[in-house]
Each structure stands twice: as structure tokens, then as C-alpha cells.
Amino acid sequence: MIRVIGTAAGLLMFSALLLLAVDYRIYSNRGWIREQKSARLLAWGYVLLSLLLLTGLFIYN
């Protein structure tokens, strides 16, 4: 179970980095403000959830 939670946290962090690096820049170049804001919020939500999972794993071990 620990490996599954660690993998999920890693995938969430990877998804967040992709959202911030790729989608956010594409939307800002095209001038899509609403999509740009939603990509940023979703990415930071993924980062927060990933950090919470990793913190829980460190406390558990």
C-alpha cells in the first residue's frame, strides 16, 4: 500500500509539472485566460495533494 501511495504522489507531481510547464504556457500564448487560470489551479492542487501524500508517508514510516 505504501508503494501505491508513493507512486500516486509521484504521478500527481509529474502531472502538475506538465500542467505548469506545457498547458499553462500554451494557454497564455493563445490568450485563453480562463483555461490558463484553471490549469494553474489544477496544477497547484495536484502539488498540494502530492505533498500531503508524501508527508503522510514520511510520518507513517
C-alpha positions as CSV (number, residue, x, y, z in Angstrom):
1,M,0.0,0.0,0.0
2,I,2.9,2.3,0.7
3,R,4.3,1.8,-2.7
4,V,0.9,2.6,-4.3
5,I,0.6,5.9,-2.4
6,G,4.2,6.8,-3.2
7,T,3.5,6.1,-6.9
8,A,0.3,8.1,-6.8
9,A,2.1,11.0,-5.2
10,G,4.8,10.9,-7.9
11,L,2.3,10.7,-10.7
12,L,0.4,13.7,-9.2
13,M,3.7,15.7,-9.0
14,F,4.6,14.8,-12.6
15,S,1.1,15.8,-13.8
16,A,1.4,19.1,-12.0
17,L,4.7,19.8,-13.6
18,L,3.4,19.0,-17.0
19,L,0.3,21.3,-16.5
20,L,2.5,24.2,-15.3
21,A,5.2,23.7,-18.0
22,V,3.1,22.9,-21.1
23,D,-0.6,23.6,-20.8
24,Y,-0.2,26.9,-18.9
25,R,2.2,28.3,-21.5
26,I,0.1,27.1,-24.4
27,Y,-3.0,28.8,-22.9
28,S,-1.1,32.0,-22.1
29,N,0.3,32.2,-25.7
30,R,-3.1,31.8,-27.2
31,G,-4.7,34.3,-24.8
32,W,-7.1,31.8,-23.2
33,I,-7.3,33.4,-19.7
34,R,-10.0,31.1,-18.2
35,E,-8.2,27.9,-19.3
36,Q,-4.9,29.4,-18.1
37,K,-6.3,30.0,-14.6
38,S,-7.9,26.6,-14.4
39,A,-4.7,24.8,-15.5
40,R,-2.7,26.8,-12.8
41,L,-5.3,26.0,-10.1
42,L,-5.4,22.3,-11.0
43,A,-1.6,22.0,-11.1
44,W,-1.2,23.7,-7.7
45,G,-4.0,21.4,-6.3
46,Y,-2.0,18.4,-7.6
47,V,1.2,19.7,-6.0
48,L,-0.6,20.2,-2.6
49,L,-2.2,16.7,-2.8
50,S,1.1,15.2,-3.7
51,L,2.9,16.9,-0.8
52,L,0.1,15.8,1.6
53,L,0.5,12.2,0.5
54,L,4.3,12.4,0.8
55,T,4.1,14.0,4.2
56,G,1.7,11.2,5.3
57,L,4.2,8.6,4.0
58,F,7.1,10.2,5.9
59,I,5.0,10.3,9.1
60,Y,3.9,6.8,8.7
61,N,7.4,5.4,8.2
